[in-house]
């Protein structure tokens, strides 16, 4: 079988302010307490591929029972279907799908693609925590990517077994749908990080061009 790669592309649209934290090792007086992560070259916000991959994996693991309600287990305890999609560095003979496994999915960082259509790319959200015993307030500023921002989605899927492509894509679709109803980044329970996937398509970019590629939405 030819070494086949399928490229998955689309758009991640921000529905509520998104906060994925960057470097806050230095903060001047009056500055933002928690800035967003940015591309070092353009200084524009990005969605790191690692953040997207980790969130999709954890949601899928919870859906399939790898993360039990009674406690959190490591990714080495994920089921075989998750490991082959997202990889495993554990060589644990007691885990399902034993041995170190390369991830079939390769996630690229997601870059902002509609900067000129936005009045601003980030906003400052003021939050406050209050000590229940002393009533002392602890205000802070959280930087968020604004609602309406769009990021380019790009994932490469490496075909290792043509008989498993349909199942792998079904699990990826499930993970995307779970994230649509969850959140990305921090502060999700306070309204941050709701997103939508739009214009998703998948096509063979190298190898077996006759391979049937399942649809994603």
Backbone as JSON, one array per atom type, in Angstrom:
{
  "sequence": "XXXXXXXXXXXXXXXXXXXXXXXXXXXXXXXXXXXXXXXXXXXXXXXXXXXXXXXXXXXXXXXXXXXXXXXXXXXXXXXXXXXXXXXXXXXXXXXXXXXXXXXXXXXXXXXXXXXXXXXXXXXXXXXXXXXXXXXXXXXXXXXXXXXXXXXXXXXXXXXXXXXXXXXXXXXXXXXXXXXXXXXXXXXXXXXXXXXXXXXXXXXXXXXXXXXXXXXXX",
  "N": [[0.83, -1.2, 0.0], [0.53, 2.21, -0.86], [2.13, 4.96, 0.77], [-0.07, 6.8, 2.36], [-1.59, 9.93, 2.86], [-4.07, 11.92, 4.36], [-5.45, 15.07, 4.18], [-7.05, 17.18, 6.4], [-9.05, 19.95, 6.49], [-10.36, 23.13, 7.53], [-12.36, 25.53, 9.35], [-12.05, 27.07, 12.5], [-14.33, 28.66, 14.37], [-14.74, 31.27, 16.65], [-17.04, 31.45, 19.2], [-17.57, 32.43, 21.75], [-15.53, 34.5, 23.86], [-12.14, 33.43, 23.74], [-9.73, 31.9, 25.73], [-6.56, 30.83, 25.79], [-3.84, 30.29, 27.58], [-0.79, 32.19, 27.56], [2.64, 33.21, 27.94], [3.11, 34.46, 31.07], [5.14, 35.31, 32.7], [6.28, 37.74, 33.23], [4.78, 40.64, 34.33], [3.81, 43.84, 34.06], [2.89, 46.58, 36.24], [-0.55, 47.1, 36.24], [-0.84, 45.77, 33.88], [-2.11, 43.08, 31.76], [-3.12, 40.2, 33.51], [-3.22, 37.56, 32.68], [-2.23, 36.73, 29.72], [-3.06, 35.79, 26.28], [-1.85, 33.01, 24.31], [0.51, 33.58, 21.7], [1.57, 33.86, 18.26], [5.0, 33.97, 17.71], [6.1, 35.35, 15.53], [4.12, 36.98, 14.1], [2.77, 38.04, 16.24], [0.12, 37.63, 16.64], [-2.81, 36.09, 18.06], [-2.92, 32.52, 18.52], [-4.2, 29.16, 18.11], [-2.81, 26.61, 19.69], [-1.72, 23.54, 18.23], [-1.34, 21.45, 20.0], [-3.07, 22.05, 22.1], [-5.59, 21.78, 20.93], [-5.49, 19.08, 20.12], [-5.14, 17.77, 22.6], [-7.54, 18.41, 23.94], [-9.53, 17.29, 22.29], [-8.8, 14.61, 22.5], [-9.14, 14.08, 25.28], [-11.89, 14.49, 25.63], [-12.93, 12.49, 23.95], [-11.88, 10.26, 25.23], [-13.21, 10.36, 27.67], [-15.83, 9.96, 26.79], [-15.66, 7.35, 25.86], [-15.08, 5.96, 28.11], [-12.48, 5.82, 29.12], [-11.68, 7.67, 30.95], [-12.68, 7.42, 34.01], [-15.56, 8.11, 36.12], [-14.92, 8.02, 38.78], [-12.3, 8.77, 39.05], [-9.25, 10.1, 37.52], [-7.44, 8.66, 34.94], [-4.3, 7.99, 33.29], [-3.25, 8.71, 29.83], [-2.2, 6.33, 28.9], [-3.99, 4.42, 29.52], [-6.01, 4.62, 27.72], [-8.38, 3.42, 25.27], [-7.81, 1.16, 22.51], [-8.66, 2.3, 20.06], [-8.51, 5.05, 20.51], [-5.81, 5.37, 21.1], [-4.53, 4.75, 18.69], [-5.29, 6.85, 17.1], [-4.39, 9.18, 18.47], [-1.96, 8.51, 19.57], [0.54, 6.97, 21.74], [2.85, 7.02, 24.37], [3.48, 5.18, 26.2], [4.78, 2.07, 27.22], [3.29, -0.23, 28.22], [2.49, -3.28, 29.36], [0.15, -3.96, 30.56], [-1.8, -2.33, 29.64], [-4.48, -1.56, 27.36], [-4.03, -2.11, 23.91], [-1.14, -2.37, 23.66], [2.25, -1.16, 23.9], [4.42, 1.36, 22.42], [2.94, 3.82, 20.42], [2.65, 5.55, 17.37], [1.04, 8.63, 16.66], [-1.74, 8.75, 14.52], [-2.9, 11.05, 13.75], [-1.88, 14.29, 12.91], [-1.5, 17.4, 14.18], [-1.65, 20.76, 13.24], [-0.57, 24.03, 14.32], [-3.09, 26.51, 14.77], [-3.85, 29.3, 12.89], [-4.81, 32.74, 12.99], [-7.17, 33.94, 10.66], [-8.87, 35.95, 9.8], [-8.22, 38.58, 10.5], [-8.42, 41.23, 9.47], [-11.13, 41.63, 9.35], [-12.01, 42.06, 11.86], [-12.71, 44.27, 14.59], [-10.92, 44.35, 16.68], [-8.47, 42.02, 17.85], [-8.23, 40.85, 20.31], [-9.6, 41.0, 23.66], [-10.04, 42.44, 26.93], [-11.05, 40.78, 29.76], [-12.51, 41.37, 32.79], [-12.23, 39.77, 35.82], [-13.21, 38.51, 39.05], [-12.41, 37.2, 42.16], [-13.67, 36.29, 45.33], [-12.84, 35.99, 48.66], [-14.45, 33.8, 50.76], [-14.4, 33.84, 53.52], [-13.1, 36.18, 54.41], [-14.05, 38.12, 52.73], [-12.44, 39.5, 51.02], [-11.55, 40.89, 47.94], [-10.17, 39.71, 44.86], [-9.22, 40.96, 42.16], [-8.67, 40.48, 38.61], [-7.25, 40.6, 35.29], [-8.17, 39.04, 32.35], [-7.03, 38.07, 29.24], [-8.69, 37.63, 26.16], [-9.38, 36.02, 23.05], [-11.38, 37.54, 20.6], [-14.95, 37.16, 20.1], [-16.1, 35.8, 17.04], [-13.69, 35.64, 15.74], [-11.69, 33.77, 13.46], [-9.99, 30.76, 12.89], [-7.58, 28.88, 11.08], [-8.01, 25.49, 10.46], [-6.03, 22.6, 10.36], [-5.27, 19.32, 9.83], [-3.39, 16.37, 9.55], [-4.0, 13.1, 8.54], [-2.6, 9.99, 8.84], [-2.71, 7.18, 6.87], [-2.73, 3.99, 7.96], [-3.96, 1.56, 8.0], [-6.23, 0.56, 5.77], [-8.65, -0.61, 6.31], [-9.41, 0.45, 8.68], [-9.91, 3.11, 8.41], [-12.51, 4.24, 8.12], [-13.63, 3.8, 10.69], [-11.81, 5.25, 12.26], [-12.27, 7.87, 11.31], [-14.92, 8.16, 12.06], [-14.64, 8.2, 14.84], [-13.09, 10.52, 15.09], [-14.94, 12.39, 14.13], [-16.84, 12.15, 16.16], [-15.36, 13.18, 18.31], [-15.02, 15.85, 17.45], [-17.69, 16.7, 17.48], [-18.26, 16.46, 20.2], [-16.59, 18.45, 21.23], [-17.77, 20.67, 20.11], [-19.87, 20.99, 21.82], [-18.72, 21.58, 24.19], [-15.91, 23.17, 25.56], [-13.0, 25.12, 24.64], [-9.73, 25.73, 25.82], [-9.22, 27.87, 28.74], [-11.44, 28.65, 31.52], [-13.96, 27.76, 30.78], [-16.3, 27.04, 32.18], [-17.15, 29.47, 32.94], [-18.07, 30.69, 30.75], [-16.24, 31.06, 28.68], [-14.55, 30.13, 25.58], [-16.3, 28.74, 23.77], [-16.76, 27.16, 20.7], [-17.04, 26.66, 17.1], [-16.9, 24.32, 14.44], [-16.34, 24.78, 11.03], [-16.91, 24.41, 7.49], [-15.5, 21.99, 6.95], [-13.36, 19.74, 5.32], [-11.98, 16.86, 3.69], [-9.28, 15.3, 2.06], [-7.28, 13.15, 0.0], [-3.83, 13.72, -0.08], [-1.42, 12.67, -0.71], [-0.2, 9.59, -2.0], [-2.45, 6.87, -2.18], [-4.71, 7.82, -4.29], [-7.16, 6.86, -4.99], [-8.44, 6.08, -2.77], [-11.29, 5.89, -0.72], [-12.51, 8.6, 1.0], [-13.88, 9.26, 4.08], [-16.59, 11.49, 4.92], [-16.45, 14.53, 6.83], [-17.96, 16.73, 9.2]],
  "CA": [[0.0, 0.0, 0.0], [1.26, 3.46, -0.9], [2.08, 5.75, 2.0], [-1.16, 7.71, 2.05], [-1.93, 10.96, 3.83], [-5.31, 12.65, 4.12], [-5.43, 16.39, 4.82], [-8.35, 17.67, 6.88], [-8.98, 21.39, 6.65], [-11.62, 23.78, 7.9], [-12.28, 26.77, 10.12], [-12.53, 27.11, 13.88], [-14.93, 29.97, 14.62], [-14.89, 31.54, 18.07], [-18.4, 31.88, 19.52], [-17.41, 33.26, 22.94], [-14.12, 34.81, 24.04], [-11.29, 32.25, 23.93], [-8.48, 32.13, 26.47], [-5.53, 29.8, 25.93], [-2.82, 31.1, 28.21], [0.58, 32.29, 27.06], [3.68, 33.46, 28.92], [2.83, 35.58, 31.97], [6.23, 35.33, 33.66], [6.49, 39.13, 33.59], [3.57, 41.43, 34.18], [3.98, 45.17, 34.62], [1.75, 47.07, 37.01], [-1.65, 47.51, 35.37], [-0.9, 44.95, 32.66], [-2.99, 41.92, 31.8], [-2.58, 39.17, 34.39], [-3.12, 36.28, 31.98], [-2.36, 36.96, 28.27], [-3.25, 34.61, 25.44], [-0.66, 32.56, 23.58], [0.61, 34.27, 20.42], [2.61, 33.49, 17.31], [6.14, 34.86, 17.93], [6.39, 36.17, 14.36], [3.09, 37.98, 13.81], [2.22, 38.48, 17.51], [-1.31, 37.4, 16.65], [-3.19, 34.9, 18.83], [-3.01, 31.23, 17.83], [-4.66, 27.99, 18.87], [-1.77, 25.58, 19.52], [-2.2, 22.21, 17.86], [-1.34, 20.6, 21.19], [-4.28, 22.33, 22.88], [-6.72, 21.16, 20.23], [-5.33, 17.63, 20.18], [-5.37, 17.31, 23.97], [-8.95, 18.53, 24.3], [-10.28, 16.27, 21.54], [-8.5, 13.29, 23.07], [-9.73, 13.91, 26.61], [-13.34, 14.35, 25.47], [-13.2, 11.17, 23.39], [-11.57, 9.28, 26.27], [-14.31, 10.36, 28.64], [-16.99, 9.37, 26.12], [-15.47, 5.9, 25.71], [-14.86, 5.34, 29.41], [-11.09, 5.76, 29.55], [-11.59, 8.53, 32.13], [-13.85, 7.03, 34.82], [-16.13, 9.14, 36.99], [-14.31, 7.94, 40.11], [-10.94, 9.27, 39.06], [-8.62, 10.31, 36.22], [-6.32, 7.8, 34.61], [-3.44, 8.55, 32.26], [-3.57, 8.31, 28.46], [-1.79, 4.95, 28.64], [-5.16, 3.57, 29.75], [-7.0, 4.82, 26.67], [-8.67, 2.24, 24.47], [-7.0, 0.99, 21.31], [-9.09, 3.22, 19.01], [-7.99, 6.38, 20.82], [-4.35, 5.35, 21.01], [-4.03, 4.75, 17.31], [-5.54, 8.18, 16.57], [-3.66, 10.23, 19.16], [-0.63, 8.05, 19.96], [0.82, 6.56, 23.12], [4.27, 6.91, 24.67], [3.63, 4.18, 27.24], [5.03, 0.68, 26.83], [2.72, -0.89, 29.39], [1.91, -4.55, 28.94], [-1.16, -4.12, 31.18], [-2.74, -1.4, 29.01], [-5.06, -2.0, 26.11], [-3.27, -1.55, 22.8], [0.16, -2.25, 24.29], [3.38, -0.7, 23.12], [4.47, 2.74, 21.97], [2.24, 3.98, 19.16], [2.67, 6.86, 16.76], [-0.27, 9.2, 16.41], [-2.15, 8.83, 13.12], [-3.3, 12.43, 13.51], [-0.86, 15.32, 13.1], [-2.2, 18.67, 14.32], [-0.89, 21.99, 13.04], [-1.07, 25.2, 15.03], [-4.17, 27.17, 14.03], [-3.52, 30.71, 12.8], [-5.92, 33.66, 12.74], [-7.28, 34.17, 9.21], [-9.77, 37.05, 9.44], [-7.81, 39.74, 11.31], [-8.9, 42.5, 8.91], [-12.58, 41.74, 9.51], [-12.3, 42.24, 13.27], [-12.32, 45.57, 15.13], [-9.76, 44.05, 17.51], [-8.32, 40.56, 17.89], [-8.38, 40.41, 21.7], [-10.3, 41.87, 24.6], [-9.72, 42.18, 28.33], [-12.2, 40.44, 30.6], [-12.22, 41.56, 34.21], [-12.82, 38.76, 36.69], [-13.0, 38.79, 40.45], [-12.68, 36.14, 43.13], [-13.87, 36.85, 46.67], [-12.63, 35.05, 49.76], [-15.73, 33.65, 51.47], [-14.24, 34.1, 54.95], [-12.67, 37.55, 54.67], [-14.71, 39.0, 51.75], [-11.43, 40.24, 50.28], [-11.65, 40.67, 46.5], [-8.92, 39.54, 44.13], [-9.53, 41.21, 40.75], [-7.63, 40.16, 37.63], [-7.61, 40.81, 33.89], [-7.93, 37.88, 31.49], [-7.09, 38.4, 27.82], [-9.42, 36.64, 25.38], [-9.6, 36.24, 21.62], [-12.76, 38.02, 20.51], [-15.98, 36.42, 19.38], [-16.09, 36.04, 15.6], [-12.38, 35.32, 15.18], [-11.65, 32.49, 12.74], [-8.65, 30.16, 12.8], [-7.47, 27.82, 10.07], [-7.81, 24.13, 10.97], [-5.32, 21.7, 9.45], [-4.87, 18.06, 10.46], [-3.0, 15.3, 8.63], [-4.28, 11.73, 8.99], [-1.77, 9.0, 8.17], [-3.42, 5.92, 6.67], [-1.91, 2.83, 8.28], [-4.76, 0.38, 7.7], [-7.4, 1.06, 5.05], [-9.86, -1.16, 6.91], [-9.72, 1.19, 9.91], [-10.1, 4.53, 8.11], [-13.89, 4.64, 8.41], [-13.81, 3.86, 12.14], [-11.02, 6.37, 12.76], [-12.96, 9.12, 10.98], [-16.12, 8.21, 12.89], [-14.21, 8.62, 16.17], [-12.71, 11.91, 14.99], [-16.19, 13.15, 14.05], [-17.42, 12.16, 17.5], [-14.57, 14.12, 19.12], [-15.36, 17.2, 17.01], [-19.04, 17.0, 17.96], [-18.17, 16.64, 21.64], [-15.99, 19.76, 21.48], [-18.78, 21.68, 19.77], [-20.76, 21.14, 22.97], [-17.89, 21.75, 25.37], [-15.18, 24.43, 25.41], [-11.57, 25.03, 24.4], [-9.0, 26.69, 26.64], [-9.58, 28.01, 30.14], [-12.62, 29.42, 31.9], [-15.14, 27.29, 30.06], [-17.49, 27.05, 33.02], [-17.53, 30.87, 33.11], [-18.52, 31.23, 29.46], [-15.19, 31.17, 27.67], [-14.09, 29.02, 24.78], [-17.24, 28.01, 22.91], [-16.31, 27.24, 19.32], [-17.74, 25.9, 16.07], [-16.11, 23.89, 13.29], [-17.05, 25.08, 9.8], [-16.29, 24.15, 6.18], [-14.52, 20.91, 7.08], [-13.23, 18.85, 4.17], [-10.86, 15.93, 3.79], [-8.88, 14.8, 0.74], [-5.95, 12.52, -0.09], [-2.83, 14.65, -0.61], [-0.31, 11.87, -1.22], [-0.44, 8.15, -1.9], [-3.55, 6.23, -2.89], [-5.73, 8.81, -4.6], [-8.42, 6.19, -5.19], [-9.0, 5.75, -1.46], [-12.53, 6.59, -0.36], [-12.3, 9.39, 2.21], [-15.16, 9.55, 4.76], [-16.9, 12.91, 5.1], [-16.51, 15.11, 8.16], [-18.77, 17.95, 9.22]],
  "C": [[0.87, 1.25, 0.0], [1.1, 4.21, 0.42], [1.1, 6.9, 1.77], [-1.42, 8.67, 3.21], [-3.21, 11.66, 3.39], [-5.22, 13.97, 4.88], [-6.86, 16.81, 5.14], [-8.22, 19.16, 7.14], [-10.36, 21.94, 7.02], [-11.35, 25.05, 8.67], [-12.79, 26.54, 11.53], [-13.03, 28.52, 14.14], [-15.19, 30.15, 16.11], [-16.28, 32.12, 18.33], [-18.44, 32.72, 20.8], [-15.92, 33.42, 23.18], [-13.28, 33.6, 24.42], [-10.02, 32.64, 24.67], [-7.65, 30.85, 26.53], [-4.28, 30.53, 26.36], [-1.45, 31.04, 27.57], [1.53, 32.53, 28.21], [3.32, 34.68, 29.77], [3.9, 35.69, 33.05], [6.58, 36.75, 34.11], [5.22, 39.91, 33.34], [3.77, 42.77, 34.86], [2.73, 45.58, 35.38], [0.67, 47.58, 36.05], [-1.79, 46.68, 34.11], [-1.86, 43.78, 32.85], [-2.34, 40.83, 32.64], [-2.36, 37.85, 33.66], [-3.32, 36.5, 30.48], [-2.6, 35.66, 27.53], [-1.94, 34.25, 24.76], [-0.68, 33.17, 22.18], [1.71, 33.67, 19.56], [3.78, 34.46, 17.48], [6.43, 35.79, 16.76], [5.41, 37.3, 14.16], [2.56, 38.65, 15.07], [0.7, 38.4, 17.56], [-1.62, 36.15, 17.47], [-3.22, 33.65, 17.94], [-3.74, 30.24, 18.73], [-3.6, 26.91, 18.67], [-2.38, 24.23, 19.15], [-2.26, 21.28, 19.05], [-2.58, 20.81, 22.03], [-5.5, 21.67, 22.25], [-6.67, 19.65, 20.33], [-5.67, 17.1, 21.58], [-6.84, 17.35, 24.36], [-9.78, 17.48, 23.58], [-10.05, 14.89, 22.14], [-9.2, 13.09, 24.41], [-11.24, 13.75, 26.54], [-13.7, 12.96, 24.94], [-12.93, 10.08, 24.42], [-12.68, 9.21, 27.31], [-15.56, 9.7, 28.05], [-16.88, 7.85, 26.07], [-15.07, 5.22, 27.0], [-13.43, 5.22, 29.85], [-10.85, 6.64, 30.77], [-12.82, 8.24, 32.98], [-14.31, 8.17, 35.72], [-15.43, 9.17, 38.34], [-12.9, 8.51, 40.16], [-10.36, 9.37, 37.67], [-7.46, 9.35, 36.05], [-5.54, 8.42, 33.46], [-3.81, 8.06, 30.88], [-3.11, 6.91, 28.1], [-2.93, 3.97, 28.85], [-6.27, 3.77, 28.72], [-7.21, 3.53, 25.88], [-7.85, 2.27, 23.18], [-7.36, 2.02, 20.23], [-8.58, 4.63, 19.24], [-6.48, 6.42, 20.66], [-3.85, 5.43, 19.57], [-4.29, 6.1, 16.64], [-4.58, 9.21, 17.15], [-2.28, 9.81, 19.66], [-0.54, 7.65, 21.42], [2.31, 6.39, 23.3], [4.55, 5.81, 25.69], [3.86, 2.8, 26.65], [4.59, -0.21, 27.98], [2.0, -2.16, 28.94], [0.52, -4.77, 29.53], [-2.22, -3.22, 30.54], [-3.26, -1.97, 27.71], [-4.32, -1.34, 24.95], [-1.84, -1.33, 23.23], [1.2, -1.72, 23.33], [3.27, 0.77, 22.74], [3.83, 2.84, 20.59], [2.36, 5.41, 18.66], [1.24, 7.33, 16.52], [-0.56, 9.21, 14.91], [-2.55, 10.26, 12.75], [-2.14, 13.37, 13.82], [-1.55, 16.69, 13.07], [-1.24, 19.83, 14.08], [-1.42, 23.07, 13.97], [-2.09, 25.91, 14.14], [-3.96, 28.68, 14.07], [-4.76, 31.53, 12.44], [-5.97, 34.01, 11.26], [-8.26, 35.28, 8.83], [-9.49, 38.31, 10.25], [-8.43, 41.04, 10.79], [-10.4, 42.7, 9.07], [-12.99, 42.02, 10.95], [-11.92, 43.65, 13.73], [-11.1, 45.48, 16.03], [-9.66, 42.54, 17.6], [-8.45, 40.01, 19.3], [-9.14, 41.45, 22.5], [-9.85, 41.51, 26.0], [-11.01, 41.91, 29.1], [-11.78, 40.56, 32.06], [-12.97, 40.51, 35.02], [-12.45, 39.05, 38.13], [-13.31, 37.55, 41.28], [-12.76, 36.78, 44.52], [-13.71, 35.75, 47.71], [-13.9, 34.98, 50.6], [-15.62, 33.98, 52.95], [-13.95, 35.56, 55.24], [-13.39, 38.58, 53.81], [-13.72, 39.87, 50.98], [-11.52, 39.87, 48.8], [-10.26, 40.54, 45.88], [-9.2, 39.72, 42.63], [-8.36, 40.85, 39.85], [-8.18, 40.41, 36.23], [-7.22, 39.59, 33.08], [-8.06, 38.34, 30.03], [-7.79, 37.27, 27.08], [-9.41, 37.03, 23.91], [-11.07, 36.54, 21.43], [-13.67, 37.05, 19.76], [-15.97, 36.81, 17.91], [-14.74, 35.78, 14.95], [-12.41, 33.93, 14.55], [-10.2, 32.03, 12.59], [-8.67, 29.01, 11.79], [-7.16, 26.49, 10.73], [-7.08, 23.3, 9.94], [-4.81, 20.48, 10.23], [-4.48, 17.09, 9.35], [-3.31, 13.96, 9.28], [-3.44, 10.78, 8.16], [-2.52, 7.67, 8.08], [-2.45, 4.77, 6.93], [-2.63, 1.53, 7.97], [-6.05, 0.87, 7.04], [-8.7, 0.55, 5.64], [-10.29, -0.39, 8.16], [-10.0, 2.67, 9.67], [-11.5, 5.0, 8.5], [-14.12, 4.76, 9.92], [-13.04, 5.02, 12.74], [-11.72, 7.7, 12.5], [-14.24, 9.27, 11.78], [-15.77, 8.68, 14.31], [-13.76, 10.08, 16.16], [-13.94, 12.81, 14.9], [-16.86, 13.25, 15.42], [-16.7, 13.16, 18.39], [-14.88, 15.56, 18.75], [-16.74, 17.62, 17.54], [-19.06, 17.22, 19.48], [-17.61, 18.02, 21.98], [-16.95, 20.89, 21.11], [-19.7, 21.98, 20.96], [-19.99, 21.23, 24.28], [-17.18, 23.1, 25.22], [-13.7, 24.14, 25.21], [-10.88, 26.08, 25.24], [-9.52, 26.75, 28.06], [-10.87, 28.8, 30.35], [-13.9, 28.99, 31.23], [-16.41, 27.3, 30.88], [-17.98, 28.47, 33.29], [-17.88, 31.51, 31.76], [-17.5, 31.31, 28.37], [-15.15, 29.95, 26.75], [-15.09, 28.22, 24.0], [-16.84, 28.24, 21.46], [-17.24, 26.47, 18.4], [-16.74, 25.53, 14.98], [-16.93, 24.13, 12.04], [-16.22, 24.69, 8.58], [-15.21, 23.07, 6.25], [-14.54, 20.03, 5.84], [-12.0, 17.99, 4.36], [-10.55, 15.36, 2.4], [-7.49, 14.18, 0.82], [-4.99, 13.52, -0.72], [-1.58, 13.92, -1.1], [-0.64, 10.39, -1.05], [-1.61, 7.7, -2.75], [-4.69, 7.21, -3.14], [-7.1, 8.19, -4.84], [-9.11, 5.81, -3.88], [-10.26, 6.56, -1.19], [-12.33, 7.28, 0.98], [-13.66, 9.69, 2.85], [-15.35, 11.06, 4.92], [-16.85, 13.28, 6.58], [-17.35, 16.37, 8.08], [-18.62, 18.67, 10.54]]
}
